Amino acid sequence: MKIRALILIIGTWLLAGCSATFTDSPDQTEQRINSLLNEMTLDEKIGQMQQANDGFFGDEEATKQAIRDGKVGSFLNMIGADKVAEFQRVALEESKHGIPLLFGRDVIHGYRTIFPIPLGMASSWEPELAEKAMRISAIEASSMGINWTFAPMMDVTWDPRWGRIAESCGEDPLLTSEFAVAMVKGFQGDLSDPTAVAACAKHFVGYGMSEAGRDYNTTYIPEALLRNVHLRPFKAAADAGVLTFMSAFNDLNGVPTSGNEFTLKQILRDEWNYKGMVVSDWGSIEEMINHGYAADKKHAAEIAAKAGVDMEMATTCYADNLKTLIEEGAITEAMIDEYVGNILRVKLKMGLFEKPYNNHVSTDTILAPSHLEVSREAARKSMVLLKNNNNTLPISKNIRSLAVIGPLADAARDQLGTWIFDGQGEDSTTPKETFGEILGSKMNYVPGLEYSRDKSTKGFSAAIAAARNSDAILFFAGEESILSGEANARGIIDLPGIQTELITELKKTGKPLILVVMAGRPLGIGAEMEMADAVLYAWHPGTMAGPAVADLIFGDFSPSGKLPVTFVKGAGQIPFYYYRKNTGRPATEDDVTYIDDIPRDSKQLSLGFKSMHIDYGVTPLLPFGYGLSYTDFEYGNLKLSSDEMSTDGTITVSADIKNIGHYEAEEIVQLYIRDQVGSITRPIKELKGFEKINLKPGDVKTVSFELKAEDLQFFNGDDFVIEPGDFDVWVGPNSDEGLHHTFSLQ
């Protein structure tokens, strides 16, 4: 009844804007901005710079009055299409200038149809799939009145302790850039479409390097590292037309990012010529007081305004102080005009003046079967096969009995992952449900543990009995969704609770042991991998976790995911990332004398003086780009179109990939280079390209990459340079393996 009434109301409201033109030229857009600015009072301009949480102004009538008075430019976390539409109506019809509102919401990896966490989505190495998923997310969210999402997050991170690694695309700037652009395109789509949702490039910048993985913490990033790694995804998003940016919580090299003129003004505005809007993260302007960078809210407002933050989220430093700061001469009204112009430009580009309402409300939008099918595909393609001894997987649907055990086997809410405000566990299909439908009485389900942190052994005996009475064990391990995400850093990254103890007992049954790990971060699972016959890393897969896992376990599809982040052997190995430096004393595994092998009373000189850990060695648990398949691929015939490249030239790198196994499957072919000598030390490898291919048994495909001189560019501390010299190039299945060749840049 509410939906029908809303459609009728919206239809009436739309008539008011039908005579306006959406297809403004850039010049016309700027003319409209200037016209509005000339009509607005200073108080009204400052109002546009305020983003308010639902309830910020009091009850509904107080909120409407604030809208009429021009005290707000955007709301976040306002729930309900009817409520959103009514407040938009007030803005359009009852405020002086009829400026529409932006309604923001954290739609990170789905609205009601939930897709894998972004770290899982990145494991698909298929940006087009992420674009499709975010398009669906925008369609569902916009049907509820949302026209702005605070996504995608494009922080590059090396630290699995950091809870927000779940929202990232991992450790590589190229992979993150490709997914950032795809997600921006998915959310925003065609801006003339009412399903378009403005995307937000966050968190600008360096947030993923928070010290020790503790959220909101200090980051120290030299400018060369900042420009060569952390800024790259944001630049890609800016070039792709992302409408908004969000400043971060962290201080960067001593300056909070919500007051950082170097990043917000010099880089974003001056170097990149970005014309969109910058919003602060929640309270991050006021938090400059806690940072010890601002004396009070007035000082914080001055710093943020001078840095170029256009809109303040949730707090009132701007609303309470900007007018006074102008009167005192600390800032100018011209600055305010520039910032409000950025806000109005976003609203105009979104077509909100002409199409302020999402008039496609339909019960068919939410959880549509086609949406669930894409969720299933995304979950399936995000899962990474880490181990498969003796072809333990796939298993037959004709298996006599299968023990399904573990705290994540029937965790409808947890499988959705972190930071899903609107996803609901009741919408989920869990592995227990799916395997029960497929196997019926042949499934022996015993949770063993009620949840991931459960430390009670009371369920062990039933789980062990079920395992003994089954042909194989499928154990769903991992961590609850609350253990990752914002503010949920972990110092110990092992499986929580006593899951390892239960796995140990199940191993003693002698039955094939298959682990499916659902988690929001790369966990330290070395001991568990040793015990298991097969390991499938599923991340937090979303709404359709059950069907997606079953698709792979029963062999309807072969796993195709590859790791977007290095898996460490333990927290003491952090940070460990594939594009690390070689150092002056590089070590190989042959150089390591492990701690238990060091003879008693050894001399200090006996251990080799190499860069290594004497307990972890020099290699991670699993390298970046790693992932197995049910088939085997053979790489051969590496060719370069030339062994020399000019500083403005291109070479083609190609290799043949053959499916020499028995399953049709996808492979992600990866291209890496190394600059052997540079004006600053260079990484041991850098990803420069990737391609996903599908091969039937016996098929061969030649995969070619165009490597341009500009792909070899880097920032050396002074400028971006392309330096002549010798380069290594690899084509392979991950960052540790591959066919090798060299070429020279002349």
Long-range contacts (C-beta under 8 A, 24 or more apart in sequence): 2-82, 3-81, 3-361, 3-362, 3-363, 5-82, 6-81, 6-82, 6-85, 6-361, 7-359, 7-361, 9-85, 9-89, 10-85, 10-357, 10-359, 10-361, 11-359, 13-85, 13-89, 13-92, 13-93, 13-356, 13-357, 14-355, 14-357, 14-359, 16-92, 16-93, 17-92, 17-353, 17-354, 17-355, 17-356, 20-353, 20-354, 21-354, 22-192, 22-351, 22-354, 22-355, 23-192, 24-348, 29-345, 29-348, 29-349, 32-344, 32-348, 32-353, 33-341, 33-344, 33-345, 33-348, 34-341, 36-97, 36-99, 36-344, 37-337, 37-340, 37-341, 37-344, 39-97, 40-70, 40-97, 40-340, 41-70, 42-323, 42-326, 42-333, 42-336, 43-70, 43-71, 43-323, 44-70, 44-96, 44-97, 45-333, 45-336, 45-337, 45-340, 46-318, 46-319, 46-322, 46-323, 46-336, 47-71, 47-72, 47-73, 47-319, 48-73, 48-99, 48-311, 48-340, 48-343, 48-344, 49-73, 49-310, 49-311, 49-312, 49-318, 49-319, 49-322, 49-336, 49-339, 49-340, 49-343, 50-74, 50-311, 50-312, 50-316, 50-318, 50-319, 51-75, 51-76, 51-102, 51-104, 51-279, 51-311, 51-312, 51-313, 51-314, 52-76, 52-314, 53-77, 53-314, 54-78, 54-79, 56-314, 63-87, 64-90, 64-94, 67-91, 67-94, 67-95, 67-101, 68-94, 68-95, 69-95, 70-95, 70-96, 70-97, 70-99, 71-319, 72-101, 73-99, 73-101, 73-102, 73-311, 73-343, 74-101, 74-102, 74-103, 74-104, 74-148, 74-279, 74-311, 75-101, 75-102, 75-103, 75-104, 76-103, 76-104, 76-105, 76-150, 76-313, 76-314, 77-104, 77-105, 77-421, 78-103, 78-145, 79-144, 80-144, 80-145, 81-143, 81-144, 81-145, 81-358, 81-361, 83-145, 84-144, 84-145, 84-146, 85-145, 85-357, 88-145, 88-356, 88-357, 91-356, 92-356, 98-353, 99-344, 99-347, 99-353, 100-347, 100-352, 100-353, 100-356, 102-147, 102-148, 102-198, 102-346, 102-347, 102-350, 102-352, 103-145, 103-146, 103-147, 103-148, 104-146, 104-148, 104-149, 104-150, 105-141, 105-146, 105-148, 105-149, 105-150, 105-421, 105-422, 106-149, 106-150, 106-151, 106-419, 106-421, 107-137, 107-138, 107-141, 107-146, 107-149, 107-150, 107-151, 107-187, 107-197, 107-421, 107-422, 108-149, 108-150, 108-151, 108-152, 108-153, 108-167, 108-419, 108-420, 109-133, 109-137, 109-151, 109-167, 109-417, 109-419, 109-420, 109-542, 110-136, 110-137, 110-140, 110-375, 110-420, 110-423, 110-542, 110-543, 111-137, 111-140, 111-141, 111-144, 111-146, 111-366, 111-422, 111-423, 112-140, 112-366, 112-367, 112-422, 112-423, 112-424, 112-427, 113-137, 113-140, 113-366, 113-367, 113-368, 113-371, 113-372, 113-374, 113-375, 113-423, 113-427, 113-542, 113-543, 114-375, 114-416, 114-417, 114-420, 114-423, 114-427, 114-428, 114-542, 114-543, 115-374, 115-375, 115-378, 115-379, 115-542, 115-543, 116-378, 116-379, 116-382, 116-417, 116-539, 116-540, 116-541, 116-542, 117-166, 117-167, 117-417, 117-418, 117-484, 117-520, 117-539, 117-540, 117-542, 118-152, 118-153, 118-166, 118-167, 118-168, 118-169, 118-179, 118-183, 119-165, 119-166, 119-167, 119-168, 119-169, 119-170, 119-520, 119-521, 119-539, 119-564, 119-565, 120-379, 120-382, 120-383, 120-417, 120-538, 120-539, 120-540, 120-541, 121-169, 121-179, 121-378, 121-382, 122-168, 122-169, 122-170, 122-175, 122-176, 122-179, 122-382, 122-564, 123-381, 123-382, 123-383, 123-384, 123-537, 123-539, 123-561, 123-562, 123-563, 123-564, 123-627, 124-378, 124-381, 124-382, 124-560, 124-561, 125-175, 125-561, 125-562, 125-564, 125-668, 125-690, 125-692, 126-381, 126-692, 127-178, 127-179, 127-181, 127-182, 128-182, 129-374, 129-377, 129-378, 129-381, 130-179, 130-182, 130-183, 130-186, 130-378, 131-182, 131-183, 131-185, 131-186, 132-186, 132-374, 133-186, 133-374, 133-375, 133-378, 134-182, 134-183, 134-185, 134-186, 134-187, 135-186, 135-187, 135-189, 136-371, 136-374, 137-186, 137-187, 137-197, 138-186, 138-187, 138-188, 138-189, 138-195, 138-196, 138-197, 139-195, 139-365, 139-371, 140-365, 140-366, 140-367, 140-371, 141-197, 141-422, 142-194, 142-195, 142-196, 142-197, 142-358, 142-360, 143-195, 143-358, 143-360, 143-361, 143-362, 143-365, 143-366, 144-358, 144-422, 145-357, 145-358, 146-197, 146-358, 147-196, 147-197, 147-198, 147-350, 147-352, 147-358, 148-197, 148-198, 148-200, 148-244, 149-187, 149-197, 149-198, 149-199, 149-200, 150-200, 150-202, 150-246, 151-183, 151-187, 151-199, 151-200, 151-202, 152-179, 152-180, 152-183, 152-184, 152-187, 152-199, 152-200, 152-201, 152-202, 152-237, 153-202, 153-203, 154-179, 154-180, 154-201, 154-202, 154-233, 154-234, 154-237, 155-202, 155-203, 155-205, 155-206, 155-207, 155-208, 155-230, 155-248, 156-208, 156-229, 156-230, 156-232, 156-233, 157-208, 157-209, 157-565, 158-208, 158-209, 158-566, 158-574, 158-575, 158-576, 158-577, 159-208, 159-209, 159-210, 159-212, 159-213, 159-574, 159-575, 160-213, 160-493, 160-521, 160-522, 160-523, 160-565, 160-568, 160-571, 160-574, 161-212, 161-213, 161-214, 161-489, 161-490, 161-491, 161-493, 161-521, 161-571, 161-574, 162-208, 162-210, 162-213, 162-214, 162-215, 162-489, 162-521, 163-213, 163-215, 163-418, 163-483, 163-484, 163-485, 163-486, 163-487, 163-488, 163-489, 163-490, 163-520, 163-521, 164-207, 164-208, 164-215, 164-484, 164-485, 164-486, 165-208, 165-484, 165-520, 165-521, 165-522, 165-565, 166-417, 166-418, 166-419, 166-484, 166-485, 166-520, 166-521, 166-540, 167-418, 167-419, 167-485, 168-208, 169-233, 169-564, 170-563, 170-564, 170-565, 170-624, 171-564, 171-565, 171-566, 171-577, 171-578, 171-579, 171-624, 172-564, 172-578, 172-579, 172-624, 172-687, 173-228, 173-229, 173-230, 173-232, 173-233, 174-232, 174-686, 174-687, 174-688, 174-689, 175-564, 175-687, 175-690, 176-232, 176-233, 177-232, 177-233, 177-235, 177-236, 177-237, 178-236, 180-233, 180-234, 180-236, 180-237, 180-240, 181-236, 181-237, 181-240, 184-237, 184-240, 184-241, 184-242, 185-240, 188-241, 188-242, 188-243, 191-349, 191-350, 191-351, 192-351, 192-355, 194-355, 194-357, 194-358, 194-359, 194-360, 195-358, 195-360, 196-350, 196-351, 198-243, 198-244, 198-346, 198-350, 199-237, 199-242, 199-243, 199-244, 200-242, 200-243, 200-244, 200-245, 200-246, 200-279, 201-233, 201-234, 201-237, 201-238, 201-242, 201-244, 201-245, 201-246, 202-245, 202-246, 202-248, 202-281, 203-246, 203-247, 203-248, 203-249, 203-250, 203-257, 203-281, 204-234, 204-245, 204-246, 204-247, 204-248, 204-257, 204-263, 204-264, 204-268, 204-278, 205-230, 205-231, 205-234, 205-248, 205-252, 205-257, 205-263, 206-230, 206-248, 206-250, 206-252, 206-257, 207-248, 207-249, 207-250, 207-257, 209-250, 210-250, 212-489, 212-491, 213-489, 213-490, 213-491, 213-574, 214-489, 215-249, 215-486, 215-487, 215-488, 215-489, 216-249, 216-250, 216-487, 217-250, 218-250, 218-251, 219-250, 219-251, 219-252, 219-253, 220-253, 221-252, 221-253, 222-717, 223-715, 223-717, 224-680, 224-714, 224-715, 224-716, 224-717, 226-252, 227-715, 227-720, 228-714, 228-715, 231-267, 234-268, 235-272, 238-268, 238-272, 238-274, 238-276, 242-276, 243-276, 243-277, 243-346, 243-349, 243-350, 244-276, 244-277, 244-278, 244-279, 244-346, 245-274, 245-276, 245-277, 245-278, 245-279, 246-278, 246-279, 246-280, 246-281, 247-278, 247-279, 247-280, 247-281, 247-284, 247-309, 248-281, 248-284, 249-281, 249-284, 249-287, 251-291, 251-293, 255-293, 256-284, 256-287, 256-288, 256-291, 256-293, 256-303, 257-284, 258-284, 258-285, 258-287, 258-288, 258-304, 258-307, 258-309, 259-285, 259-288, 259-293, 259-294, 259-300, 259-303, 259-304, 259-306, 259-307, 259-309, 260-307, 261-306, 261-307, 261-308, 264-307, 264-308, 264-309, 265-307, 265-308, 268-308, 269-308, 275-342, 275-345, 276-342, 276-345, 276-346, 277-310, 277-311, 277-342, 277-343, 277-345, 277-346, 278-308, 278-309, 278-310, 278-311, 278-342, 279-309, 279-310, 279-311, 279-312, 279-313, 280-304, 280-309, 280-311, 280-312, 280-313, 281-313, 282-313, 282-314, 282-315, 283-313, 283-314, 283-315, 284-313, 285-309, 285-312, 285-315, 285-317, 285-318, 286-315, 286-317, 297-321, 298-324, 298-325, 301-325, 302-330, 302-331, 305-331, 305-335, 305-336, 305-339, 306-331, 306-335, 308-339, 309-339, 310-339, 310-340, 310-342, 310-343, 311-339, 311-343, 367-427, 367-543, 372-543, 372-544, 375-542, 375-543, 375-544, 376-544, 376-547, 376-548, 376-551, 377-548, 378-542, 379-538, 379-541, 379-542, 379-544, 379-545, 379-548, 379-549, 380-548, 380-551, 380-552, 380-557, 381-560, 381-561, 381-666, 382-538, 382-539, 382-541, 382-561, 383-536, 383-537, 383-538, 383-539, 383-541, 383-548, 383-549, 383-552, 383-559, 383-561, 384-536, 384-537, 384-559, 384-561, 384-562, 384-563, 384-626, 384-627, 384-628, 385-534, 385-535, 385-536, 385-537, 385-552, 385-559, 385-561, 385-627, 385-628, 385-629, 385-630, 386-529, 386-535, 386-536, 386-537, 386-622, 386-626, 386-627, 386-628, 387-529, 387-532, 387-533, 387-534, 387-535, 387-628, 388-533, 388-534, 388-628, 388-630, 389-533, 389-534, 390-533, 391-630, 392-472, 392-512, 392-514, 392-533, 392-534, 393-514, 393-534, 393-536, 393-552, 393-553, 393-555, 393-630, 394-552, 394-553, 394-554, 394-555, 394-630, 395-472, 395-514, 395-553, 395-554, 395-555, 396-554, 397-438, 397-439, 397-554, 399-439, 399-442, 399-471, 399-472, 400-442, 400-470, 400-471, 401-442, 401-443, 401-444, 401-469, 401-470, 401-471, 402-435, 402-439, 402-442, 402-443, 402-444, 402-470, 402-471, 402-472, 402-473, 402-474, 403-444, 403-445, 403-446, 403-463, 403-466, 403-467, 403-469, 403-470, 403-472, 403-473, 403-474, 403-511, 404-431, 404-432, 404-435, 404-443, 404-444, 404-445, 404-446, 404-474, 404-476, 405-445, 405-446, 405-447, 405-448, 405-463, 405-466, 405-467, 405-473, 405-474, 405-475, 405-476, 405-502, 405-506, 406-447, 406-448, 406-449, 406-474, 406-475, 406-476, 406-477, 406-499, 406-502, 406-516, 407-447, 407-448, 407-449, 407-450, 407-451, 407-452, 407-454, 407-476, 407-477, 407-478, 407-497, 407-499, 408-452, 408-476, 408-477, 408-478, 408-516, 408-518, 409-445, 409-447, 409-474, 409-476, 410-445, 410-447, 411-451, 411-476, 411-480, 411-518, 413-481, 414-451, 414-452, 414-478, 414-480, 414-481, 414-482, 414-518, 414-540, 415-481, 415-518, 415-540, 415-541, 415-542, 415-545, 416-481, 416-540, 416-542, 416-543, 417-481, 417-484, 417-485, 417-520, 417-539, 417-540, 417-541, 417-542, 418-481, 418-482, 418-484, 418-485, 418-486, 418-488, 418-520, 418-540, 419-485, 419-486, 420-481, 423-542, 423-543, 427-543, 428-543, 428-544, 428-545, 428-546, 429-543, 429-544, 429-545, 429-546, 429-547, 430-545, 430-546, 431-474, 431-476, 431-516, 431-545, 431-546, 431-549, 431-550, 432-546, 433-546, 434-546, 434-547, 434-549, 434-550, 435-474, 435-546, 435-550, 438-550, 438-554, 444-469, 444-470, 448-502, 449-497, 449-498, 449-499, 449-502, 451-480, 451-497, 452-477, 452-478, 452-479, 452-480, 452-483, 452-495, 452-496, 452-497, 452-499, 453-480, 453-483, 453-496, 453-497, 454-497, 454-498, 455-497, 455-498, 457-498, 457-501, 457-502, 460-502, 460-505, 463-502, 463-505, 463-506, 464-505, 464-506, 464-509, 467-506, 467-509, 467-511, 468-509, 468-511, 470-511, 471-511, 471-512, 472-511, 472-512, 472-513, 472-514, 473-506, 473-509, 473-511, 473-512, 473-513, 473-514, 474-514, 474-516, 474-553, 475-502, 475-503, 475-506, 475-513, 475-514, 475-515, 475-516, 476-516, 476-518, 477-503, 477-515, 477-516, 477-517, 477-518, 477-525, 477-528, 478-517, 478-518, 478-519, 478-523, 478-538, 479-518, 479-519, 479-520, 479-521, 479-523, 481-520, 481-540, 483-520, 484-519, 484-520, 484-521, 484-540, 485-520, 490-521, 491-571, 492-571, 493-521, 493-522, 493-523, 493-524, 493-568, 493-570, 493-571, 494-523, 494-524, 494-525, 494-570, 495-523, 495-525, 495-528, 500-527, 500-528, 503-528, 503-531, 503-532, 504-531, 507-531, 507-532, 514-553, 516-549, 516-553, 518-545, 522-563, 522-565, 522-566, 522-567, 522-568, 524-567, 524-568, 524-569, 524-570, 524-571, 524-621, 525-567, 525-621, 526-569, 526-570, 526-621, 529-621, 537-561, 537-563, 555-630, 555-663, 558-629, 558-630, 558-631, 558-663, 558-664, 558-665, 558-666, 559-627, 559-628, 559-629, 559-630, 560-627, 560-629, 560-665, 560-666, 560-667, 560-668, 560-692, 561-627, 562-625, 562-626, 562-627, 562-668, 562-670, 562-733, 562-734, 563-622, 563-623, 563-624, 563-625, 563-626, 563-627, 563-734, 564-624, 565-624, 566-620, 566-622, 566-623, 566-624, 567-620, 567-621, 567-622, 567-626, 568-616, 568-620, 568-621, 569-616, 569-617, 569-620, 569-621, 570-616, 572-613, 572-615, 572-616, 573-613, 573-616, 573-620, 576-620, 577-624, 578-623, 578-624, 578-625, 578-684, 578-685, 578-735, 579-683, 579-684, 579-685, 579-686, 579-687, 580-683, 580-684, 581-681, 581-682, 581-683, 581-684, 582-681, 582-684, 583-611, 585-609, 585-610, 585-611, 586-610, 586-611, 587-611, 587-612, 587-618, 588-618, 589-617, 589-618, 589-619, 591-618, 592-617, 592-618, 623-734, 623-735, 623-736, 624-734, 624-735, 625-668, 625-670, 625-687, 625-733, 625-734, 625-735, 625-736, 626-733, 626-734, 626-735, 626-736, 627-668, 627-733, 627-734, 629-661, 629-663, 629-665, 629-666, 629-667, 630-661, 630-662, 630-663, 630-665, 631-659, 631-660, 631-661, 631-662, 631-663, 631-664, 631-665, 631-695, 631-697, 632-659, 632-660, 632-661, 633-657, 633-658, 633-659, 633-660, 633-661, 633-665, 633-667, 633-695, 633-733, 634-658, 634-660, 635-731, 635-732, 635-733, 635-738, 635-739, 636-739, 637-702, 638-731, 638-739, 638-740, 638-741, 640-729, 640-741, 640-743, 642-743, 643-742, 643-743, 643-744, 644-743, 644-744, 644-745, 644-746, 645-707, 645-709, 645-743, 645-744, 645-745, 645-746, 646-709, 646-745, 646-746, 647-709, 647-722, 647-724, 647-745, 647-746, 648-709, 649-708, 649-709, 650-706, 650-707, 650-708, 650-709, 651-706, 651-707, 651-743, 652-704, 652-705, 652-706, 652-707, 653-704, 653-705, 653-707, 653-729, 653-731, 653-741, 654-702, 654-703, 654-704, 654-705, 654-731, 655-702, 655-703, 655-731, 655-739, 656-700, 656-701, 656-702, 656-703, 657-693, 657-695, 657-700, 657-701, 657-702, 657-703, 658-695, 658-698, 658-699, 658-700, 659-695, 659-696, 659-697, 659-698, 659-699, 659-700, 660-697, 660-698, 661-697, 662-697, 663-697, 664-694, 664-695, 664-696, 664-697, 665-694, 665-695, 666-692, 666-693, 666-694, 666-695, 667-692, 667-693, 667-695, 667-733, 668-692, 668-733, 669-693, 669-703, 669-731, 669-732, 669-733, 670-731, 670-732, 670-733, 670-734, 670-735, 670-738, 671-705, 671-707, 671-729, 671-730, 671-731, 672-729, 672-730, 672-731, 672-732, 672-735, 672-738, 673-707, 673-711, 673-712, 673-727, 673-728, 673-729, 673-730, 674-727, 674-728, 674-729, 675-712, 675-714, 675-723, 675-725, 675-727, 676-725, 676-726, 676-727, 676-728, 677-725, 677-726, 678-714, 678-716, 678-723, 678-725, 679-716, 679-721, 679-723, 680-714, 680-716, 680-717, 682-714, 685-730, 685-735, 687-735, 703-731, 705-731, 709-745, 712-745
